[in-house]
Amino acid sequence: MSIYKYDQQFEHIHALETPFELGEYEECVFSHVDFGGANLTDFNFSGCVFEHCNLSGVRLDGAILRDCKFEHCKLLGLRFETCNTACWIIHRSINSKSRKCPYCVAV
């Protein structure tokens, strides 16, 4: 059974130690969350903000990222092309030396 979380704040969590429940997260803020290596397959994030998060190596198979913002996040090895729906904004997450992601809108 999947859960629904609306307008909630998640801070200083290590997702491998304290996994997030499968479900839909709408208008939530994730701050200083270490998702590194976590499995977010089939999760649904809508209007969420990720601030200072580590998303390196996260599995996004079938995930939905709709109107999400990534601010000052580590995104190494992230495969957005495996998402079900991907419309997101990268904000200061990709520096000028990084290869631009063809699926991202940088602001």
C-alpha positions in Angstrom: 0.0 0.0 0.0 1.4 3.4 -0.9 1.2 6.5 1.3 0.4 10.2 0.5 2.5 13.0 2.1 1.6 16.6 1.5 3.6 19.8 2.4 5.9 18.0 4.8 9.5 18.7 5.7 12.1 16.0 5.8 15.5 16.9 7.2 18.9 15.2 8.0 17.7 11.7 7.1 19.9 8.9 5.7 17.5 7.0 3.4 19.4 3.7 3.5 19.1 3.6 7.3 15.6 5.0 7.5 13.9 4.3 4.1 11.1 6.4 2.8 7.7 4.7 2.3 6.7 4.1 -1.3 4.0 6.6 -2.3 3.3 10.1 -3.4 5.1 13.1 -2.0 3.5 16.4 -3.0 4.9 19.9 -2.2 7.4 18.4 0.3 10.8 19.7 1.1 13.8 17.4 1.5 16.7 19.2 3.2 20.1 17.6 3.8 18.7 14.2 3.0 21.2 11.5 2.0 19.4 9.4 -0.6 22.7 7.9 -1.9 22.1 4.5 -3.4 18.5 4.4 -2.3 15.8 2.7 -4.4 13.0 5.2 -5.3 11.5 2.9 -7.9 7.8 3.9 -8.6 7.9 6.8 -6.1 5.9 9.9 -7.1 7.3 13.4 -6.3 5.3 16.4 -7.4 6.3 20.0 -6.7 9.0 18.9 -4.2 12.2 20.7 -3.4 15.4 18.9 -2.7 18.0 21.1 -0.9 21.6 20.0 -0.2 20.7 16.4 -0.8 22.8 13.5 -2.0 21.0 11.7 -4.8 24.0 9.9 -6.2 23.3 6.4 -7.5 19.6 6.5 -6.7 17.4 4.1 -8.6 14.5 6.0 -10.3 12.9 3.2 -12.4 9.3 4.2 -13.0 9.5 7.2 -10.7 7.6 10.4 -11.4 9.4 13.7 -10.8 7.0 16.5 -11.7 7.9 20.1 -11.2 10.7 19.3 -8.7 13.6 21.6 -7.8 17.1 20.3 -7.0 19.1 23.0 -5.2 22.8 22.4 -4.4 22.3 18.6 -4.8 24.8 15.9 -5.6 23.4 14.0 -8.7 26.2 11.7 -9.8 25.1 8.6 -11.6 21.4 9.6 -11.6 19.6 8.1 -14.6 16.6 10.4 -15.2 15.8 8.6 -18.4 14.5 5.6 -16.4 11.8 7.8 -14.8 8.1 7.4 -15.9 7.6 11.1 -16.1 10.3 13.6 -15.7 9.8 17.3 -15.7 12.1 19.0 -13.2 14.4 21.9 -12.7 18.0 21.8 -11.7 19.0 24.8 -9.7 22.7 25.3 -9.1 23.2 21.6 -9.0 25.1 21.3 -12.3 28.3 23.4 -12.4 29.8 24.8 -15.5 32.3 21.9 -15.8 29.6 19.2 -15.6 28.0 17.7 -18.7 24.5 19.0 -19.1 21.7 16.5 -18.7 19.5 16.5 -21.9 16.4 16.1 -19.7 17.1 19.0 -17.4 16.1 22.7 -17.3 18.8 24.7 -15.6 17.8 27.9 -13.8 
